[in-house]
Amino acid sequence: MKTEKKEYNVARQEYLEITKRNRKLAKIDMLILGTGLLLKYVDQADIGKHFMVFGMILLLYVFGSNMLAKSELRKAQPK
């Protein structure tokens, strides 16, 4: 039981580190998406479109990373 609990605590620490990093990335992502929207509406559509695509890719990465971290935490949960 102790080893399972220890493995769970390690997995929980990893999960917390990943979510903390992803929160920072999400803030940067909102800045990128906002910049893309702003550029798109001030007649710089080509540059704005690139920012929007990059922002969407980053958003998908953050979402996927959070989902994978949560699934790993569930696997390590003691029964």
N, C-alpha and C positions, 0 to 999 in steps of 0.2 A: 504494500500500500504506500509505503514511504517513497519508493522509487517512482510510482505513478504520480504522486503528488509533486515530487520534485520536477519530473518531466513536464507536468502541467504548468508549474510556476515558471519554468524556463520558456515554455511556449507562450505563456501570457506576457512575459517581459518582451519577447520578440514581437508579439502582436502590438503591444503598446508603443514600441519603437517605430514600427511600420506606420501605425495610424498617426503618430506625432509627425513623422516625416511627410505623410500624405496630406495632413492639414496644411502644412507649409506649401506643398506643391499645389494644393487647391487654391490657395490665396494667389499664388503666382499665375495660375491658370485663369482665374477671374480677371486679373489684370491684362493678360494676353488677349482674352476674348473681348474685354472692353475696348482695348486698343484696336482690335480688328473691326469691331462695330463702328467705332469712331472714324477710323480711316475709310471704311466702306461708305459712310454717309457724307464725307467731305471730298467726294470725287477722287479718291485714291483706291478705287475698288480692287485693282490688281494686288496691291500690297495688303489691303485689308482682308482679302480672301485668303491669302497665305497665312496671316495671323489666325484667322478663324479655323482653318484646317489644322494648324498646329495646336491650337487650343482644344479642339475636339479630340485630337489624338492624345493629348496630355490628360484630358478628362477621362477618356476610356482607360488609360493606363492606371490612373489613380483608383478608379472604380474597380478594375480587375484586381489590382494589388490588394485592396481592402477585402474583396471577396475571398481571395486565396488565403490571406492571413486569417480571416475568420474561420474558414474551413479547416485550416491547420490547427487552430485553437480548439475547435470542436473534436478533432481526432485525438488530441492529447488529453482531453478531459477525462479525469478518473471516473470509473463506473461504480 
